[in-house]
């Protein structure tokens, strides 16, 4: 994904959805990529991406809003 930056990677889909919701409340466009292996769902992550120009602000917001895994 060109011009997008990964800001969160989690094995928990709910955590990724919460992060996306928090960012959208702050008018930051965020998308979730499901990188789970369809054959072996214990492998892989849900990844949250934002546009490059919003990445630093998004990281700051999530650092203040979400506790570490």
SVG drawing of the C-alpha trace seen along z (x, -y; Angstrom):
<svg xmlns="http://www.w3.org/2000/svg" viewBox="-16 -15 21 40">
<polyline fill="none" stroke="black" stroke-width="0.4" points="0.0,0.0 1.9,-3.0 1.6,-6.2 0.2,-4.3 1.9,-3.5 1.4,-0.5 0.7,-1.9 -0.7,1.1 -0.4,4.8 -2.5,7.1 -3.6,10.7 -7.0,9.4 -9.5,8.2 -11.4,6.3 -8.3,4.3 -7.7,3.3 -11.4,2.3 -11.1,0.2 -8.0,-1.5 -9.7,-2.2 -12.7,-3.7 -10.6,-6.0 -8.7,-7.3 -11.9,-7.9 -13.3,-9.9 -10.2,-12.1 -10.9,-12.4 -8.0,-10.1 -8.8,-7.6 -7.7,-4.1 -8.0,-0.7 -7.6,2.8 -5.7,5.4 -6.4,9.0 -3.1,10.8 -4.3,14.0 -3.5,17.2 -6.8,18.7 -5.6,22.3 -3.9,21.6 -5.6,18.7 -3.2,18.7 -0.6,17.3 -0.8,13.7 -2.1,10.3 -4.6,7.6 -2.8,4.5 -4.1,0.9 -2.8,-1.5 -3.2,-5.3 -2.1,-7.7 1.6,-8.8 0.6,-12.4 -1.4,-11.3 0.9,-8.6 2.7,-10.5 -0.5,-12.0 -2.2,-8.6 0.6,-7.0 0.4,-9.6 -3.4,-9.2 -3.2,-5.4 -0.3,-5.6 -2.5,-7.8 -5.7,-5.8 -4.8,-2.1 -2.9,-0.1 -0.2,2.2 -1.0,5.9"/>
</svg>
